[in-house]
Amino acid sequence: MSSEQFGELGKGAGKGGGGGGSIREAGGAFGKKQVTEEELYFKRKEQEQLAALRKHHQEETKQHEGNIKKLQHDN
């Protein structure tokens, strides 16, 4: 589903904005603000998850490199 099917988000219920809570249903400036805040929240969450994943991969790479060096010294 694309956002085009919903119309402009934050316009209020029955106006293509859909439901999503009393503020969003009311529409107007508060509805638009709520949509913006939700988008920012999810963008921040996504950035946090990507940073955690990146850190995990770096730690995993270090561990593998350490294992490789250990195996090379054992031979």
C-alpha positions as CSV (number, residue, x, y, z in Angstrom):
1,M,0.0,0.0,0.0
2,S,1.4,3.4,-0.9
3,S,0.7,6.6,1.0
4,E,-1.0,7.9,-2.1
5,Q,-4.0,5.6,-1.3
6,F,-4.5,7.4,2.0
7,G,-4.4,10.9,0.8
8,E,-2.5,13.5,2.9
9,L,-1.7,12.1,6.3
10,G,-3.0,14.2,9.3
11,K,-6.0,15.6,7.4
12,G,-8.4,13.8,9.7
13,A,-10.7,10.8,9.5
14,G,-13.0,10.7,6.5
15,K,-10.7,13.0,4.6
16,G,-8.2,10.4,3.4
17,G,-6.1,10.7,6.5
18,G,-7.6,7.6,8.1
19,G,-7.7,6.9,11.9
20,G,-4.8,6.6,14.2
21,G,-5.9,8.4,17.4
22,S,-8.1,11.3,18.4
23,I,-5.5,13.9,17.5
24,R,-5.0,12.5,14.0
25,E,-8.7,12.1,13.6
26,A,-9.3,15.7,14.4
27,G,-7.1,16.7,11.5
28,G,-5.7,20.2,11.1
29,A,-2.4,21.4,12.4
30,F,-2.4,19.1,15.3
31,G,-3.0,16.1,13.1
32,K,-0.1,17.1,10.8
33,K,2.1,17.7,13.8
34,Q,1.3,14.2,15.1
35,V,2.2,12.6,11.8
36,T,5.5,14.5,11.7
37,E,6.3,13.5,15.2
38,E,5.6,9.8,14.5
39,E,7.7,9.9,11.4
40,L,10.6,11.4,13.3
41,Y,10.2,8.8,16.1
42,F,10.4,5.9,13.7
43,K,13.3,7.5,11.8
44,R,15.2,7.8,15.1
45,K,14.4,4.3,16.0
46,E,15.6,3.0,12.6
47,Q,18.9,5.0,13.1
48,E,19.4,3.5,16.5
49,Q,18.8,0.0,15.2
50,L,21.2,0.5,12.4
51,A,23.9,1.9,14.7
52,A,23.4,-1.2,17.0
53,L,23.6,-3.5,14.1
54,R,26.8,-1.8,12.8
55,K,28.4,-2.0,16.3
56,H,27.5,-5.7,16.5
57,H,29.0,-6.4,13.1
58,Q,32.2,-4.5,14.1
59,E,32.5,-6.6,17.3
60,E,31.8,-9.8,15.4
61,T,34.5,-8.9,12.8
62,K,37.0,-8.2,15.6
63,Q,36.3,-11.5,17.2
64,H,36.7,-13.4,13.9
65,E,40.0,-11.5,13.2
66,G,41.2,-12.5,16.7
67,N,40.2,-16.2,16.0
68,I,42.1,-16.1,12.6
69,K,45.3,-14.7,14.3
70,K,45.1,-17.3,17.0
71,L,44.7,-20.1,14.5
72,Q,47.6,-18.7,12.4
73,H,49.9,-18.7,15.4
74,D,48.9,-22.2,16.4
75,N,50.0,-23.6,13.0
